[in-house]
């Protein structure tokens, strides 16, 4: 059919490995989406980037986690928190690296 769907990785909540995989996929997708979205901001304010990373990461994490777990709320909420944390962490690391590069280029 051409559809890429993972379906319920948790087998109706019975598979612990499936739950971990659903949360991991949600977190990975959320972290990547959050960093890419925050990088597109015209503001260089670290606080604004962190808020965007948190919000986008939480949203994407919850959506992917729910989609991969047959809409189990516990997996979706866990993926939401994990995605928000990864999004914020990734944005913070990227902002620090960018600031270090900027500072080193000023010294040269």
N, C-alpha and C positions, 0 to 999 in steps of 0.2 A: 503494500500500500504506500510505502514511502514515508510512513510515520516513524519518528524516533521516540519511542516511549519506553521507559523503564518499568512502569507499572508499580505495583506494590512490592517493594523489596523486603518488606517485613513479614510477609505471609500472614496478614491479619494480626500483626503484633506478636507472633509466635517466635520470630527469628531475631535474636539479639544482634547477630552480625548484620542482618538487614537494617535494623535500627541505626546501628553505627554507620553503616554505609550511607543511609539516607541523610543523616546529620552531617556526615563528612562531605557528601556531594553538595548539600545545601550551603555549608560553610565555604567550601572552595569556590563555588559559583558566586556566592555573596562577596567574598573577599576580593575576587577579581573585578566584579562589577563595581564595587565601592571604590576601589583604587582608580579604575579607569574613569569613573564619573567625577571623582574629586579632582583628578588631574585636568579635567576640562574646565574647571572653574577659573574665571578670570581673576578672582580674589586670591591673593597669596596668604591670606590670614589662616593660620594653622587651626584656629578654633572653628572657623567656617568649614574647612576641609574635614575636620573630625566629625562635625555634625552630619555632613553629607555622607561620610563613610559609615557612620552609625546607622543612619536612616536607610540608605540604600542597601547596606549589608543586612540589616534586619528584615527588610521587605523581601529581598531576593532569597535569603536563607529560609524564611518561613514558607514562601511559595514553593521552592524546590523541595524542601523537607516534606511538606504536605503532599506534594505530587508523587514523591518517591515512597511514601509510606501509606498510601491508601487513605489519606486525609486523617491520620491519627494525630490528635491535638498535642499529645506529649512530645512526639517527634518533631512536629512543626514548631512548637515553642522552643524546644532545645536548639533546633537549627536556627531559629530566629536570634536567640542570644549568641550562639556561636558565630553566626554570620555577622552580627553587629560588632562583636568583639574583634573578629578578624578584619573586618572593614576598617574599624578605627585604628587597629594596630598597624595595618598595612599603610594607611594614609599617613600615620605619624612617622613611621620609618622612612617613607618616601620623602616627606617634608624635611626631616632631619638631614637626609642625604643631600637633598637639593640645597639646603642652607649651607651645609659644609662645602659643597662645590662652589657656591656663590662666594663664601668667605675666602676660600683658597684662591679663587680667581682675582679677588680684590687685592690679596697680598702680593700677587705676582706682578 
